[in-house]
Amino acid sequence: MVSGPAAEWIEWDELELLPGTYVKKSLRQRESDLLFRTRVKGRDARLYLLAEHQSSPDSLMPLRLAEYMVCIWNEFVDKHPPPKPKRLPLIIPVVVYYGPDGRRWNAPLDLGGLMDLDDQARAGLGDLVPRSRYLLDDLNTVDVDALRARHLSANALVTLTLLRFTPGNPQLPAVLEKILPELRVLYHDPGGIHRWECVAAYIDIVGDEQISEPALAAIYDQLGPEAKEIAMTLAERRRAEGRVEGRVDTLVELLSDKFGPLPAWVNETISTATIDTLRQWTKNVLRADNLDEVFA
């Protein structure tokens, strides 16, 4: 993603993850971001990483990135009391994209590409055309072998592989088999259990429903019995939560149909109930004449 002299100038050992997000709430289902502090040739800088996970490229990405960058700079200024800094830190924006339908990124890579200009006007205006370029890593263009050829850390390789191959892919176990060495490193490194919980949860939530559970369990088994237990427990917990949510929706619908608008205490009571209790209350609806009889 970052190559040539730029890669040599960035002080990678100085990378420090900063808290917070700059993504709008309305967009957080399809993207997430990370902001790192670093130095470029000894000067303060930022590396802004935006993971874009949607079915098609965002044609206004240069504009959105410009908005995020302005927010980062404003925050930087606000955190430095008078005298205010005369210079702002360089921000290197990187977009990591994967679209489940396989569509490659075709949006402009520069803010100038959004300007409504013909080639002659663009050339004539020169520096008056705004320039704000970002780096793109289009995961739709790579396979597992290409990712491994980047010589990434285990954490980075596992993360990019999951982004690329988990959504809508029933053949995920075969992909995970290829990165087993990196999964082992991730799991056994300090803090690896927490990272493994994140990996297993992502696979369970985003993975295709047609993934063979025995094949997936066989992969987990190769990491050790504890890793397998963590993954299976997370999957079972999510299924149980799904069953509870389904029971809650059914009960609320039945109560509303029979008794009309529900008071606040009903929703509060239902929200803390176990699945067995929800099942009993659902049966009670059939013979109850009022809400008190349902929850008796």
C-alpha distance (Angstrom), angle and dihedral (degrees) to the residues before:
residue distance angle dihedral
M1 . . .
V2 3.81 . .
S3 3.80 111.6 .
G4 3.80 142.3 155.3
P5 3.82 121.7 29.6
A6 3.82 91.2 -21.3
A7 3.81 91.0 63.9
E8 3.80 90.4 50.4
W9 3.81 93.3 48.5
I10 3.82 94.7 51.9
E11 3.80 110.5 90.4
W12 3.81 96.9 -135.7
D13 3.80 94.1 -179.9
E14 3.81 88.2 61.5
L15 3.82 95.1 58.6
E16 3.80 110.3 134.0
L17 3.80 122.4 -179.0
L18 3.80 111.8 -129.0
P19 3.81 122.5 -151.1
G20 3.78 125.8 -111.2
T21 3.79 139.1 41.5
Y22 3.79 132.8 -108.6
V23 3.79 97.2 -162.4
K24 3.80 115.7 113.7
K25 3.80 115.4 -112.0
S26 3.80 90.8 -118.5
L27 3.82 90.3 60.0
R28 3.81 101.6 42.4
Q29 3.80 94.3 96.1
R30 3.78 90.3 65.8
E31 3.79 104.3 30.9
S32 3.79 143.5 29.5
D33 3.77 133.4 -172.3
L34 3.79 143.6 -151.9
L35 3.78 127.9 -162.4
F36 3.80 120.5 -156.9
R37 3.78 129.2 -169.6
T38 3.78 115.1 -140.5
R39 3.79 141.1 140.6
V40 3.80 131.3 -104.7
K41 3.80 112.5 -154.5
G42 3.79 89.3 -22.5
R43 3.81 96.8 -47.9
D44 3.80 128.4 111.8
A45 3.83 113.5 -93.7
R46 3.79 143.0 158.8
L47 3.81 132.7 -134.2
Y48 3.80 110.7 -154.0
L49 3.81 115.4 -163.6
L50 3.80 118.8 -167.6
A51 3.82 118.8 -174.0
E52 3.81 109.9 -154.7
H53 3.80 114.2 -163.2
Q54 3.78 112.8 174.9
S55 3.79 141.1 111.0
S56 3.80 97.3 -99.5
P57 3.83 138.0 23.9
D58 3.79 118.1 -92.4
S59 3.81 107.7 -118.8
L60 3.83 91.1 -160.1
M61 3.80 94.8 52.8
P62 3.86 93.6 118.3
L63 3.82 89.8 55.8
R64 3.81 93.6 46.8
L65 3.79 91.8 48.4
A66 3.80 89.9 50.0
E67 3.82 88.3 54.2
Y68 3.81 91.9 50.4
M69 3.80 91.5 47.6
V70 3.81 92.5 51.3
C71 3.83 88.5 50.9
I72 3.81 90.2 52.2
W73 3.81 92.1 49.0
N74 3.81 92.7 46.9
E75 3.79 89.8 50.6
F76 3.80 89.5 50.0
V77 3.81 91.2 52.6
D78 3.82 92.6 46.2
K79 3.81 91.5 53.1
H80 3.79 93.1 54.2
P81 3.84 112.0 72.1
P82 3.82 121.4 -148.5
P83 2.87 129.6 -25.6
K84 3.80 84.7 55.9
P85 3.83 117.8 -144.6
K86 3.80 114.3 -89.8
R87 3.79 91.7 -150.9
L88 3.81 132.5 45.6
P89 3.81 125.6 -139.2
L90 3.78 116.9 -101.1
I91 3.82 112.4 -106.4
I92 3.79 118.4 -152.6
P93 3.83 107.7 -163.4
V94 3.80 118.5 -155.2
V95 3.82 124.2 -174.4
V96 3.81 119.1 -158.9
Y97 3.80 109.2 -164.4
Y98 3.76 135.7 -171.6
G99 3.80 125.1 167.7
P100 3.83 116.1 -166.5
D101 3.80 91.3 -142.9
G102 3.82 91.2 58.6
R103 3.81 95.5 -115.0
R104 3.79 111.3 154.2
W105 3.78 123.2 -131.1
N106 3.80 111.6 -89.7
A107 3.81 102.5 160.6
P108 3.82 121.8 115.4
L109 3.80 114.9 -82.2
D110 3.80 92.7 -152.9
L111 3.80 134.6 53.5
G112 3.79 88.1 -127.2
G113 3.79 89.0 63.0
L114 3.81 89.0 67.9
M115 3.80 93.8 57.6
D116 3.82 114.7 107.2
L117 3.80 96.4 -123.0
D118 3.78 136.4 126.8
D119 3.80 120.2 -127.7
Q120 3.80 93.7 -98.5
A121 3.80 93.8 51.8
R122 3.80 91.7 44.0
A123 3.81 91.4 53.3
G124 3.79 93.3 43.4
L125 3.79 95.2 50.0
G126 3.78 91.7 49.9
D127 3.80 112.4 166.9
L128 3.81 91.7 12.9
V129 3.80 88.0 76.5
P130 3.83 106.4 87.4
R131 3.78 115.3 -114.0
S132 3.78 122.7 -157.9
R133 3.77 112.3 146.9
Y134 3.79 128.1 -173.5
L135 3.80 132.5 -162.2
L136 3.80 117.3 -115.0
D137 3.78 130.3 -152.3
D138 3.82 105.3 -171.2
L139 3.79 103.8 -166.1
N140 3.80 90.7 -170.9
T141 3.80 87.5 76.0
V142 3.82 97.7 56.7
D143 3.80 139.7 66.8
V144 3.80 130.7 -155.1
D145 3.80 93.5 -87.7
A146 3.81 90.8 52.8
L147 3.79 90.9 50.9
R148 3.80 91.7 49.3
A149 3.81 89.9 49.8
R150 3.82 88.5 63.8
H151 3.83 89.5 71.6
L152 3.80 92.0 -133.0
S153 3.77 126.5 172.8
A154 3.80 115.0 -92.4
N155 3.81 91.1 -106.3
A156 3.81 93.3 50.7
L157 3.81 94.5 45.5
V158 3.82 93.1 48.8
T159 3.81 91.6 47.2
L160 3.81 95.2 50.1
T161 3.80 92.1 42.8
L162 3.80 91.6 53.0
L163 3.82 92.0 47.6
R164 3.79 90.5 49.7
F165 3.79 102.8 41.3
T166 3.82 110.7 22.7
P167 3.85 105.0 73.7
G168 3.79 113.4 83.4
N169 3.80 94.2 -13.3
P170 3.83 117.6 128.0
Q171 3.84 88.6 -179.0
L172 3.82 93.1 65.4
P173 3.86 94.6 117.5
A174 3.81 89.4 62.6
V175 3.81 89.7 51.8
L176 3.81 92.3 48.5
E177 3.80 89.2 51.2
K178 3.82 88.3 63.2
I179 3.80 93.4 54.7
L180 3.82 98.0 41.2
P181 3.83 92.4 118.6
E182 3.81 90.2 56.6
L183 3.80 92.2 44.2
R184 3.82 88.9 54.3
V185 3.80 91.3 50.6
L186 3.80 91.0 47.9
Y187 3.80 92.1 49.3
H188 3.80 97.1 45.9
D189 3.81 97.7 42.5
P190 3.84 118.4 98.4
G191 3.79 106.7 -76.5
G192 3.79 89.3 16.7
I193 3.80 96.4 131.8
H194 3.81 91.0 60.9
R195 3.81 90.8 47.4
W196 3.79 90.1 48.7
E197 3.81 90.4 52.1
C198 3.82 88.2 54.7
V199 3.81 91.3 48.7
A200 3.81 93.8 48.0
A201 3.81 92.5 45.4
Y202 3.83 91.6 50.0
I203 3.80 91.7 50.5
D204 3.80 91.4 48.3
I205 3.81 94.9 48.0
V206 3.81 101.2 38.0
G207 3.81 101.3 27.5
D208 3.79 122.9 106.8
E209 3.81 115.6 -92.2
Q210 3.81 89.1 -130.5
I211 3.81 93.9 62.9
S212 3.80 108.9 125.0
E213 3.80 106.8 -111.1
P214 3.85 92.9 -154.6
A215 3.83 90.1 52.3
L216 3.79 91.2 49.0
A217 3.81 91.5 46.0
A218 3.81 89.3 51.9
I219 3.80 90.1 57.0
Y220 3.79 91.8 48.7
D221 3.81 90.2 47.6
Q222 3.80 90.4 59.6
L223 3.80 88.8 60.2
G224 3.79 91.4 55.1
P225 3.81 138.8 -86.4
E226 3.82 93.5 -81.3
A227 3.81 93.0 53.2
K228 3.79 90.3 48.7
E229 3.81 92.0 48.8
I230 3.81 91.7 50.4
A231 3.81 92.1 51.8
M232 3.80 95.1 44.9
T233 3.81 92.7 46.1
L234 3.81 91.2 51.8
A235 3.80 91.0 49.4
E236 3.80 93.2 48.8
R237 3.79 91.9 46.6
R238 3.80 91.1 52.9
R239 3.80 91.4 48.8
A240 3.81 89.4 50.2
E241 3.79 90.6 49.8
G242 3.77 88.9 50.5
R243 3.80 91.0 52.4
V244 3.81 91.0 50.1
E245 3.80 91.9 48.9
G246 3.79 89.9 50.6
R247 3.81 91.3 50.7
V248 3.81 91.2 48.3
D249 3.81 92.3 51.3
T250 3.81 91.5 48.6
L251 3.81 93.5 47.8
V252 3.81 94.0 47.7
E253 3.80 90.8 48.8
L254 3.82 92.6 50.4
L255 3.80 93.0 46.2
S256 3.79 92.5 48.5
D257 3.80 92.6 48.5
K258 3.82 92.2 50.5
F259 3.81 103.7 35.0
G260 3.80 104.8 21.3
P261 3.84 124.7 -132.5
L262 3.80 110.3 13.0
P263 3.82 124.3 -130.1
A264 3.81 118.0 -119.9
W265 3.80 94.0 -106.4
V266 3.80 91.2 63.6
N267 3.81 93.3 58.7
E268 3.80 91.0 44.6
T269 3.81 91.3 51.2
I270 3.79 93.6 47.5
S271 3.81 94.0 47.6
T272 3.83 92.8 65.2
A273 3.80 99.5 41.4
T274 3.80 127.2 113.6
I275 3.79 120.9 -121.0
D276 3.83 91.5 -106.3
T277 3.80 91.0 53.4
L278 3.80 91.3 47.1
R279 3.79 89.4 51.5
Q280 3.82 91.3 52.8
W281 3.80 93.7 46.8
T282 3.80 89.5 50.9
K283 3.81 89.4 55.4
N284 3.81 90.0 47.8
V285 3.80 91.9 57.8
L286 3.81 90.7 70.2
R287 3.81 94.6 62.0
A288 3.83 103.1 24.5
D289 3.78 121.8 108.0
N290 3.81 94.5 -164.3
L291 3.80 141.4 12.1
D292 3.79 94.3 -95.9
E293 3.81 90.3 60.7
V294 3.82 90.8 51.1
F295 3.81 92.6 56.6
A296 3.81 97.4 36.2
